[in-house]
Amino acid sequence: MSIYQKSDFYNAALTEIQSGDYPELKTRLAVGDVLITQQIGAIAQMCAMLSYQIGLAQSDVWLKARDNMVLADASARGVLPFAKASKYQLKAISSNKTVSITQGRQFLDNAGRTWTATNAKNVGKTETLIEVEQYETREIVHTVSETKSFYKIEIPQPENHLYIHSVAVKDENGVYFQQVNHFYNIALDEKVFHIQSDEMQKISVVFGVQDILGYTPQQGETMTLIVKYTNGDVVLSENTPFELAYLSGNDKDLSFLSGSQIQQGALPYSLSELREITNYPSAYNTNAVFLGEFKFLLQKQLYPFNFLNVWNELEEEQARGANLDNINTLFVSFNKSGINTQTAQENIKEIIYKADNSYKIKFVAPVKIKINVQIKLTLAPMHDESAVKSQIINFLLDKYGATSEWAKNGAGRINSQNTVKMLREKIPALQDGVSDIVLTVSESVSKRLPEHWRYVDEKSISITSEKL
């Protein structure tokens, strides 16, 4: 990929004038006529901008440099912008008679968010635990406007701070359709639907192909979409008060307080996550061919992880030597919030065994390794030293901190040259042509192991500065 700068076009134009048969222009250029130099400069700037766009277009196929290209790529691969709902236990007590709480009953927390009971319980004078999931359900009734293949119904975008959690479809007779990831092996008139999104993250329900596969809705037919919306990564304080969304009978005798978290919620994938996920087929494709990429299979099913690494016997023996117990074994090291370790391990086993039940699974506790970053600054007198240091620390923590995408993989390497380049681009004080920065990276361990959770911490960053 070649991207020409403004100076390239400007100098090429000057060379053409000086070497060509342009005597009048040569004379005016020699005396510095701004009518000539400014016009050439403006044209050179426009050419440079066009060159930049052409260069991006050439590289986007492999690098996905632009945000809209990332979204379009994710759309083409079927990666949907869905959120994951948080689950909690509610501690319920009745001050009088026993009251039944049915599955699907709705609650409100102290922030007005809707929670739905996932199990039915009878609540008496002793504490009873009820499982609730943070979502609200809305029904969208749609009348089919025409009979055609791949008929689409667009799902309305939710208001601020709400995200789509799941979608169900039923016809006017109350018969539910089955959701499928692909139109593979689908019989004619089989009631299935597919969900797709576009580069603007507009989500639509798609039906079958007329007279070939699946069910094609008929003009005038009524279809109902049951859409669950969630706030995503909701975290509650212990004993947060809850109330029922509506009261009936003896409901006024009930009181509810939040208990322990069962499942951590998550927002839809960010752009940085989408850039990574769409590089790995198992993260977005459930075809058996791709199930060998267990790390990304787990990431898809159980996201978010603070840290996750999965490796086989070969990598294990490269790290710790040969052992007969390692034969046909997968090793998993992880850190995940909002769920106890034993439950998370059972979930991981279930997902891996469903993909391939021939493996043994061993869990290895992650080991936190802080990466030391030493920075030497030389600043011009006009710059605020403490402000520049703060900008550098914030950048490093965002890029390489414990919660960064880089740290979640564990095996990354900090490239000093690229990091300095990015710091210069982000921090204006380092762009004056006078100030300078030198960055050195070192680690506290001589041998890197698969379970090492490596990241930069605020205390592991050392910055010294001197004025010019």
C-alpha positions in Angstrom: 0.0 0.0 0.0 1.4 3.4 -1.0 -0.1 6.6 0.5 1.5 9.8 -0.9 1.8 12.8 1.4 1.1 16.5 0.5 4.9 17.1 0.2 5.2 14.4 -2.4 2.6 16.0 -4.7 3.9 19.5 -4.0 7.5 18.7 -4.7 6.5 16.8 -7.9 4.6 19.9 -9.1 7.6 22.1 -8.4 10.0 19.7 -10.2 7.7 19.7 -13.3 7.6 23.5 -13.4 11.4 23.8 -13.0 12.2 21.1 -15.6 9.5 21.9 -18.1 9.0 24.6 -20.6 7.2 27.1 -18.3 9.4 30.2 -18.4 6.8 32.6 -16.9 5.9 30.2 -14.1 9.6 29.6 -13.3 10.2 33.3 -12.9 7.2 33.7 -10.6 8.2 30.7 -8.6 11.7 32.0 -8.2 10.5 35.2 -6.6 8.1 33.2 -4.3 4.8 34.3 -5.9 2.2 33.1 -3.4 -0.5 32.9 -6.2 1.5 30.0 -7.6 2.7 28.3 -4.4 -0.7 28.5 -2.6 -2.6 27.0 -5.5 -0.1 24.2 -5.9 -0.3 23.6 -2.1 -4.1 23.4 -2.1 -4.1 21.0 -5.0 -1.4 18.9 -3.4 -3.5 18.7 -0.1 -6.5 17.5 -2.0 -4.5 14.9 -3.9 -3.0 13.7 -0.6 -6.4 13.3 1.0 -7.5 11.3 -2.1 -4.4 9.1 -1.9 -5.1 8.4 1.8 -8.7 7.2 0.9 -7.4 5.0 -2.0 -4.7 3.5 0.3 -7.3 2.7 3.0 -9.5 1.1 0.4 -6.6 -1.1 -0.8 -5.8 -2.2 2.8 -9.3 -2.5 4.2 -9.7 -6.0 2.8 -7.0 -7.3 5.1 -6.6 -4.7 7.9 -10.2 -3.3 8.3 -8.7 0.1 9.1 -12.0 2.1 9.0 -14.8 1.7 11.6 -17.5 1.3 9.0 -15.5 -1.5 7.3 -15.2 -3.3 10.7 -19.0 -3.1 11.1 -19.6 -4.2 7.5 -17.2 -7.2 7.9 -18.9 -8.2 11.2 -22.3 -8.0 9.5 -21.1 -10.2 6.6 -19.9 -12.8 9.1 -23.1 -12.8 11.1 -21.7 -11.2 14.3 -24.7 -9.6 15.9 -24.6 -6.5 18.2 -26.5 -8.3 21.0 -25.9 -7.7 24.7 -25.8 -10.3 27.5 -28.1 -9.8 30.4 -27.0 -9.9 34.0 -28.5 -12.4 36.4 -28.9 -12.1 40.2 -30.5 -13.9 43.1 -33.2 -12.0 44.9 -33.8 -12.6 48.6 -37.6 -12.6 49.1 -39.6 -12.6 52.3 -43.3 -12.3 53.0 -44.5 -10.6 56.2 -47.8 -12.5 56.2 -49.2 -15.2 53.9 -47.3 -17.3 51.4 -47.3 -15.7 48.0 -46.5 -17.3 44.7 -44.1 -15.7 42.3 -44.6 -17.1 38.8 -41.9 -17.4 36.1 -41.8 -14.3 34.0 -42.9 -11.9 36.8 -41.3 -8.5 36.4 -39.4 -6.5 39.1 -37.9 -3.0 39.2 -34.6 -2.1 40.9 -33.8 1.2 42.5 -32.7 2.6 39.1 -36.0 1.7 37.4 -34.5 -1.2 35.4 -36.7 -4.2 34.6 -35.8 -7.6 35.8 -37.7 -10.9 35.0 -38.0 -14.0 37.2 -36.6 -17.1 35.5 -38.1 -19.5 38.0 -41.3 -19.9 40.0 -41.1 -19.8 43.8 -43.5 -19.7 46.8 -42.4 -17.0 49.2 -43.1 -17.3 52.9 -41.8 -15.9 56.1 -38.4 -17.5 55.7 -36.0 -16.1 53.1 -36.5 -17.6 49.6 -34.1 -17.1 46.7 -35.5 -16.1 43.3 -33.4 -16.0 40.1 -34.0 -12.8 38.0 -32.5 -11.7 34.7 -32.2 -8.1 33.7 -34.3 -7.6 30.6 -37.7 -6.3 29.5 -39.9 -7.9 26.8 -41.7 -6.0 24.0 -43.9 -7.3 21.3 -43.8 -5.9 17.8 -46.8 -6.7 15.6 -46.0 -6.6 11.8 -48.4 -7.0 8.9 -46.6 -8.5 5.9 -46.6 -6.0 3.0 -45.8 -8.4 0.1 -45.0 -12.0 -0.5 -41.4 -12.4 -1.5 -38.2 -14.4 -0.8 -36.0 -13.4 2.1 -38.8 -11.2 3.5 -37.3 -8.9 6.2 -38.7 -7.2 9.2 -36.5 -4.6 10.8 -36.3 -4.6 14.6 -36.7 -1.0 16.0 -33.5 0.3 17.7 -34.0 0.6 21.4 -33.6 3.9 23.3 -30.4 5.0 25.0 -28.7 2.5 27.4 -30.8 -0.5 26.1 -29.6 -3.2 23.8 -31.2 -6.2 22.1 -30.7 -9.4 24.1 -32.7 -11.9 22.1 -35.5 -12.2 19.5 -38.4 -14.7 19.0 -41.0 -14.8 16.3 -44.5 -16.3 16.2 -47.3 -16.3 13.6 -50.9 -15.2 14.0 -51.8 -18.7 15.3 -49.2 -18.5 18.1 -46.8 -21.0 16.4 -43.2 -20.1 17.2 -40.5 -20.1 14.6 -37.1 -21.6 15.3 -34.0 -19.4 14.9 -31.2 -20.7 12.7 -27.8 -19.3 12.1 -27.7 -20.3 8.4 -30.3 -21.6 5.9 -28.6 -25.0 5.8 -30.7 -28.2 5.4 -34.0 -26.3 5.8 -37.1 -28.0 4.4 -39.8 -26.1 2.4 -42.3 -24.4 4.7 -40.2 -25.2 7.8 -40.9 -22.3 10.2 -37.5 -20.9 10.8 -36.0 -17.4 10.7 -32.5 -15.9 10.5 -31.2 -12.7 12.1 -28.9 -10.4 10.3 -27.4 -6.9 10.7 -25.9 -4.4 8.3 -23.0 -2.0 8.6 -25.2 0.5 10.4 -26.0 -2.2 13.0 -29.7 -2.3 12.0 -31.0 -5.7 12.9 -33.6 -7.6 10.8 -35.5 -10.9 10.9 -35.2 -12.8 7.6 -37.5 -15.5 6.4 -37.1 -18.3 3.8 -37.0 -18.5 0.0 -40.3 -18.9 -1.8 -40.9 -22.5 -3.2 -37.3 -23.5 -2.2 -36.7 -23.5 1.5 -38.2 -22.3 4.8 -41.4 -20.4 5.2 -42.4 -17.3 3.2 -44.9 -15.0 4.9 -47.9 -14.2 2.8 -49.1 -10.7 2.1 -51.5 -9.5 4.8 -50.3 -12.1 7.3 -49.5 -10.9 10.8 -46.2 -11.8 12.4 -45.2 -10.9 16.0 -41.6 -10.3 17.1 -40.9 -10.8 20.8 -37.8 -8.7 21.5 -35.9 -8.8 24.8 -34.0 -5.6 25.7 -31.3 -5.3 28.4 -29.0 -2.7 29.9 -26.1 -5.2 29.6 -23.3 -5.0 32.2 -25.5 -4.1 35.3 -23.7 -4.5 38.6 -25.8 -4.2 41.9 -24.7 -3.4 45.4 -25.4 -6.0 48.1 -29.0 -5.7 49.4 -30.2 -3.4 46.6 -34.0 -3.0 47.1 -36.4 -4.4 44.5 -40.1 -4.1 44.0 -42.7 -5.8 41.8 -43.6 -4.0 38.6 -47.3 -4.4 39.5 -49.1 -5.5 42.6 -52.0 -8.0 43.1 -53.5 -9.9 46.0 -51.0 -10.2 48.9 -48.0 -8.8 47.0 -47.9 -5.8 49.3 -46.6 -8.2 52.0 -43.5 -9.0 50.0 -40.0 -7.4 50.3 -37.0 -8.1 48.0 -33.3 -7.4 48.3 -30.6 -8.3 45.8 -28.3 -11.3 46.6 -25.3 -12.7 44.8 -24.7 -12.4 41.1 -25.2 -15.5 39.0 -24.1 -14.3 35.6 -22.2 -11.2 34.6 -23.8 -9.0 31.9 -22.0 -7.6 28.9 -22.5 -4.8 26.3 -22.4 -5.6 22.6 -18.9 -6.1 21.2 -16.9 -2.9 20.8 -15.1 -2.0 17.6 -11.8 -3.2 19.0 -13.4 -6.6 20.0 -15.0 -6.9 16.5 -11.6 -6.4 14.9 -10.3 -9.4 16.8 -13.3 -11.6 16.8 -13.9 -11.5 13.0 -10.3 -12.8 12.5 -11.2 -16.2 14.0 -13.9 -18.3 12.4 -14.9 -20.2 15.6 -15.8 -16.9 17.2 -18.7 -16.3 14.7 -19.2 -19.7 12.9 -20.4 -22.8 14.6 -19.5 -25.2 11.8 -17.6 -28.2 13.2 -14.6 -27.3 11.0 -13.8 -24.3 13.2 -14.4 -25.8 16.6 -10.7 -26.6 17.2 -10.3 -22.9 18.1 -11.5 -23.5 21.6 -10.3 -20.2 23.0 -12.5 -18.2 20.8 -15.4 -20.7 21.1 -15.3 -20.0 24.9 -15.0 -16.3 24.3 -18.1 -16.3 22.2 -20.2 -18.5 24.6 -19.1 -17.0 27.9 -17.9 -13.5 27.2 -16.7 -11.3 28.9 -13.4 -12.7 30.3 -10.8 -10.6 32.1 -8.3 -13.1 30.9 -8.5 -16.4 28.9 -6.0 -18.7 27.4 -6.4 -22.3 26.1 -3.5 -24.4 25.0 -2.7 -28.1 24.1 -0.1 -30.6 25.2 2.5 -29.4 22.7 2.5 -25.9 24.1 2.4 -27.2 27.7 5.4 -29.4 27.2 7.3 -26.6 25.5 6.7 -24.6 28.7 7.2 -27.3 31.4 8.6 -30.4 29.8 7.1 -33.8 28.8 4.6 -35.6 31.0 2.4 -38.6 30.1 -0.6 -36.9 31.9 -0.5 -34.2 29.2 -1.6 -36.6 26.4 -4.8 -35.4 24.7 -5.3 -32.7 27.2 -6.5 -29.1 26.9 -5.3 -26.6 29.4 -7.5 -23.6 30.4 -6.5 -20.6 32.4 -9.0 -17.8 33.0 -10.2 -15.0 35.1 -13.9 -14.0 35.0 -16.0 -11.6 37.1 -19.5 -12.1 38.3 -19.4 -15.9 38.7 -17.7 -18.3 41.0 -14.8 -20.3 39.7 -16.4 -23.7 40.0 -19.5 -22.7 38.1 -17.4 -21.1 35.4 -15.3 -24.3 35.1 -18.4 -26.4 34.7 -19.6 -24.1 31.9 -16.3 -24.3 30.1 -16.2 -28.1 30.3 -19.8 -28.3 28.9 -18.9 -26.1 25.9 -15.6 -27.9 25.1 -17.2 -31.4 25.4 -20.0 -30.3 23.2 -17.5 -29.4 20.5 -15.2 -32.4 21.1 -15.6 -34.8 24.0 -12.3 -36.6 23.3 -10.2 -34.2 25.4 -9.2 -34.2 29.0 -9.5 -30.7 30.5 -7.1 -29.3 33.1 -7.5 -25.8 34.7 -4.5 -23.7 35.6 -4.8 -20.7 37.8 -3.8 -17.4 36.0 -0.6 -15.7 37.3 -0.6 -11.9 37.2 2.6 -10.5 35.7 3.1 -6.7 35.7 5.1 -5.4 32.7 7.5 -2.6 33.6 7.6 0.4 31.4 10.3 3.0 31.8 9.9 6.3 30.0 12.4 9.1 29.7 10.9 12.5 28.6 12.6 15.5 27.3 10.1 18.4 27.2 10.2 21.9 25.8 9.8 24.6 28.6 6.3 25.5 27.4 4.7 22.1 28.2 3.0 21.1 31.4 5.1 18.2 32.7 2.5 16.6 35.0 -0.2 16.8 32.3 2.0 15.1 29.7 2.9 12.3 32.3 -0.8 11.8 33.0 -1.7 11.6 29.3 1.1 8.9 28.8 -0.1 6.9 31.8 -3.7 7.0 30.7 -2.7 5.9 27.1 -0.6 3.0 28.4 -3.3 1.7 30.7 -6.0 2.0 28.0 -3.8 0.1 25.5 -2.0 -2.4 27.7 -3.8 -2.3 31.1 -5.4 -5.3 32.9 -8.8 -4.6 31.3 -7.5 -4.0 27.8 -8.1 -6.3 24.8 -4.3 -6.7 24.5 -4.0 -8.1 28.1 -6.9 -10.5 27.7 -4.9 -12.7 25.3 -1.8 -12.8 27.6 0.7 -13.6 24.9 1.1 -10.1 23.3 4.4 -8.2 23.0 4.7 -4.5 23.5 6.5 -3.0 20.5 8.5 0.0 21.8 8.8 1.6 18.4 5.1 1.4 17.6 4.1 2.5 21.1 6.3 5.6 20.9 4.8 6.4 17.5 1.2 6.1 18.9 2.2 8.3 21.9 3.5 11.0 19.5 0.3 10.9 17.5 -1.9 11.1 20.6 -0.1 13.7 22.7 0.3 17.2 21.1 3.3 18.1 23.4 5.4 15.4 21.6 4.7 16.8 18.2 6.6 20.1 18.5 9.7 18.7 16.8 11.8 19.6 19.9 10.5 17.4 22.8 11.5 13.7 22.8 10.5 10.4 24.4 12.4 7.1 25.0 10.5 4.0 26.0 11.9 0.8 27.5 9.9 -2.4 28.3 11.0 -5.1 30.7 9.4 -8.1 32.4 9.9 -9.5 35.9 10.0 -13.1 34.7 12.6 -14.7 32.4 10.3 -17.4 31.0 6.8 -16.8 29.7 4.2 -19.4 30.6 0.7 -19.8 29.0 -1.1 -18.9 32.2 0.7 -15.6 32.6 -1.8 -12.7 32.7 0.5 -9.9 31.5 -0.5 -6.2 31.7 0.8 -2.8 32.5 -0.2 -1.4 35.9 0.0 2.3 37.0 2.7 1.3 39.6 4.7 -0.5 36.9 5.1 2.7 34.8 8.1 4.8 35.6 8.5 8.3 34.0 11.5 10.6 34.4 11.5 14.0 32.8 13.9 16.8 32.1 13.4 20.3 30.5 15.3 21.4 27.5 
